[in-house]
Amino acid sequence: MRLFLHGRLGTVNLLDRIETASRDEIEHERFCSAACSMSSMPVPLSPSSSSSLSSSPNSRYFHTSLLLSNWDMDEMDQEVVDALETFLRIPCQQEQQQHHHHQPAPQIELLELQHKNKNQPCHEILASSSFSSSRSSLTNHELHPDADDSREVILQNCKGGERLEHFLALLMETNSALTVRYDKQQTMPVHLARGLLRGAQDCSQSSHKGDGEDDDDDDENNFCRLRSIALKGTTITPLAANYLQMTLPLLPHMEELTLQGNFILSDLDKKKSSIVGNSYSKMVRVVESLHTALQSLPRLKHLDLQRCHLPDEFLADILEAVDPESIETLKLNGNMAHSESQHVLGLLLSDGRCRLRHLDLSWQRLPNAKRNRSVLDVGRLAAVLVDQNTSLATLELSENILLDEDVFDLAMVLSIHPGLSRVSLQDCHIGDRGMVALAHHLARCKENLKNVYLDGKQGVRDTKLVRKTFFESLLRNVYLRELALPGTVQNESTDWALELNRAGRRALLQPDERDCSDPAIECKLHASPSFDSQTGTNHIPDGLWPRVLERADRIARREYLSEDDSAEMKAASAVYLLLREKGYHAALG
């Protein structure tokens, strides 16, 4: 569930929404506590009871997202801020009480809390929620191991002074993900950077305090919930970069970091804009600070630098700080990756410890780009992927101009790489020779490659040749599940082959075998499937026949649609003939 609080709603409306959300949170905790009580009974829960608990609507009361739009903290009513703080601390109290050896709060303290906050509805709600909190937290992990009570809070176009700093510290302490975004690109407010540092310091102090009370606890059990920070639409100044350099080392459990720009094309054309500014000396200072900060994140898995428009040398400096043992996703769309950046990426991908699975290099808008497209040299990247990398699963190179010579190397990557499952080359202006090379290598691809996207604007001229080559290659590839081609190349034949692949065409039998009991067995198609109308046997497995019959019915109805009362009869005849080829015993059984 998402809780949306707009700064223009007014105090009464905001308080009403927050109090309603608080009651929902309490209902969620009560449900978990009741489920835990049932699980602690001597008689074990029956499967039906467990399923009824998991399907209860109460389990969906937890708010996984909180959007605060256009909040001016200097003008926001303090009562609203206090109510929101109470709401945010409801799940935190559950975790902290579980951490402190599952000790429930004394009844006297509850009465004092109720008396002290009798005029504050949200505090009354929080006081009434003390119902074996440790048991409810335990229930979430025992009865619902897949449940993740994590919350993302989004600050959109928010501003303020010192109150914003304190508010950011609260959000970082009580949520697992924090996103600060602005609709228009602007310089990062100093109070925002200070608030991030204040919040990181509070989280670090809580972590050390928790570790000191119980040295046997793992670091993961501390009170620091924050795992993700996203800053969108802010230009980082040297001062803000210094604050980030001090902030990130205090968050050693950070797994996701996002720095996104929100530039418009006219700004990029008229100015040399980037997320680190446009003054070279300041850009150097900012990049050095970011480099140092990234080196202090040993658990960083996802780094998102989309639309930052970082020049090649600065992007390379930032990527050098990434740990190959931890990083799994690099989103670099909208930068200027060229020789230096690709050299660093090559070193990263060729590292024996590399765990990178998702790489996005789409729309690398280099200087002097024509029509917002640049020629991207991917020869070095392809060479590394062919010989020295096995970890990559997703490669995104869309919205670049790729030369046919580089496409030849990429085609080799598709057929050799043992891990690639999804490749996107959309809007890459690939010519006939490049498309034909891709088609030829698709026939030799391994079973790991499932999705290839080549649609959009390409440089195909000989449509007939390209279409025929892709279809012939696809007939020899039984693993590919999705192939998106340009509109002039895509046709029903390739769609039908892909449909059969998704239905299990790889289960087609060897010539000396008959219907396979397990349609997931990997059997390549060496020849066309044979039929024997006399004995009712064939080489098509049972799992494929629903697709075959459906297509026969559809084609027959389409061919005879203009004739009165002929469509159904012809379709029925086609289905009957196919059933006869399959054999009555198999059709009726």
C-alpha positions, 0 to 999 in steps of 0.5 A, a space after each residue: 500500500 502507498 500513503 500519499 501526503 501532499 503538502 497542500 492538503 492542510 493540517 486536518 486532512 494530513 492528520 486524518 490520513 496519517 491516523 488512518 494509516 497508523 490504525 492500519 499498521 496496528 491492525 497489521 501488527 495485531 494480525 501478526 501477533 494473533 498468527 504467532 499466538 496460534 503458531 505457539 500452541 502445542 497443536 501445530 497449524 494445519 495447512 488450511 489455517 496457515 493459508 487462511 492467515 496468509 490470505 487474510 486482508 489484514 496482512 496487506 495493511 502494511 504501507 510499503 511506500 510513503 510519498 511526501 510531495 511539495 512539503 515545505 518543512 519550514 511551514 509544515 505544522 509541527 503536529 503533522 510532523 509529530 503524527 508522522 513520526 509516530 506512524 513511522 516508528 510503529 514498525 521500528 518499535 516492533 524490531 527494537 523490542 524483538 532485538 532487546 531479548 523480546 521483553 514486552 513493555 511494562 504495563 505501568 509504562 504503557 499507562 504513563 504513555 497513554 496519560 502523557 499523550 492523551 491529546 495526541 491521537 497517533 500516540 494513543 494508537 501507538 500506545 494501544 499497539 503494545 501486544 507482544 511485539 516480539 511475537 509479531 516480528 517473529 511471526 513475519 519470519 516464521 509464517 511469512 518467510 517471503 514477507 519483507 516489511 520494508 518501506 520506501 519514502 519518497 520526498 518530491 520537491 520538498 524544501 526547508 532549513 534545519 527542520 528538513 535536516 531533522 526530518 531527513 534523519 528521522 526518515 533514514 532511521 525508520 525506513 529502508 529506502 529513501 528517495 529525494 527527487 525534483 521535477 526540474 534539475 537544481 543544485 542540491 540544497 545544503 540542508 538536504 546534504 546535511 540532513 543525510 549526514 545527520 541521519 547517517 550519524 544517527 543510524 551509525 550511533 544506533 548500530 553501535 549501541 545495539 552491537 554493544 548491548 549484545 556482542 553475539 548479535 550479527 551486524 544485520 540485527 542492528 537498528 539501521 534499516 536504510 539500504 537504499 538512497 536515491 537522489 534524482 534531479 539534483 546537481 552535486 556541488 563540491 560542498 554536497 559531495 563532501 557531505 556525501 563523502 562523510 555520509 556513505 561510510 557511516 552506512 556500511 549496509 547500503 546496497 543501492 545508490 542512485 544518482 540521476 539527472 533530469 536534464 532536458 535536451 536543450 540544456 545539454 545542447 547549449 551547455 555542457 551540463 552534467 550532474 557534477 556541474 559544468 566547471 572543470 575544477 569543481 567537477 574534478 572535486 566532486 568526482 574525487 569525493 564520489 570515488 572515495 565515498 563509493 570505495 567505502 560501500 563494500 556491500 553495494 549491489 546496484 549503482 544507478 547513474 542514469 542521465 547524469 551525462 558524465 564525461 568519459 574520464 569522470 565516469 571512468 573514475 567513478 566506476 574504478 571505485 566499484 567493488 567487483 565482488 559486490 556490484 550486480 547492476 550498473 545502470 549507465 544510460 545517458 552518459 558519455 561512456 567511451 574508451 576510458 569508461 569501457 576500459 574500466 568496464 573491461 577490467 571489471 568484467 574480466 575480474 575473476 571475482 566479478 558478479 556483475 549481472 546487469 549492464 545498461 549502456 544505452 544512449 551514450 550521448 557523446 559530444 557532437 551527437 547527431 540526432 541525439 545518437 552517437 556511434 558507440 564502439 563496443 569492440 573492446 566490451 565484446 572481446 571481454 564478454 567472449 573470452 573473460 566473463 561468465 557473470 553477465 545476464 543482461 546487456 542493454 545497448 539500445 539507442 546507440 549507433 552500432 557499426 556492422 563490424 561491432 555487431 559482428 563481435 556482439 553476434 559472437 557474444 550471443 552464441 558463446 557467452 554462457 550467462 547472457 539471457 537478455 540482450 537489447 539492441 533497439 534503435 541501433 541503426 544496424 545495417 543488413 550485414 549486422 542483422 544477418 550476422 545476428 540472425 546466423 549466430 542466433 541459430 547457435 545460441 545456448 539455452 541461456 539466451 531467452 530474450 533478444 530485442 532488435 526492434 525500433 529504428 534499424 538500417 535494414 534495406 534488404 527486408 526480404 533477406 533479413 526476414 528469411 535469415 531470421 526465420 531459418 535461424 529461429 527454426 534451429 533455435 528451440 530455446 529463444 522465447 522472445 525475439 523483437 524485430 523491426 516492423 518490416 522484418 517481423 512476420 507471422 512465421 517467426 511469431 509462430 516459431 517463438 510461440 512453439 518455443 514458449 510452449 516447449 518445442 525443445 521437447 521434440 523427441 529424438 527419432 528413436 523415442 516416442 512421446 516424452 513424459 517430461 516436456 522439460 527435457 532438452 531435445 534439439 530438433 534435428 529434422 522435421 516432425 514426422 506423422 504416421 496416419 496409419 498407426 496414429 504415432 508422431 514425433 510431436 510431444 503432447 505439450 505442443 499439441 494445444 498450440 498446434 490445434 489452436 493455430 489450425 483453428 485460427 488459420 482455418 477461420 481466417 481463411 474461410 471467414 468470407 464464406 457463410 457458415 464455412 469457417 467453423 466447419 473448415 476449422 473443425 475439419 482441420 482440428 479433426 485431421 490433426 487429432 487423427 494424425 495424433 492418434 485417438 488414444 492420445 486425444 481421448 486419454 
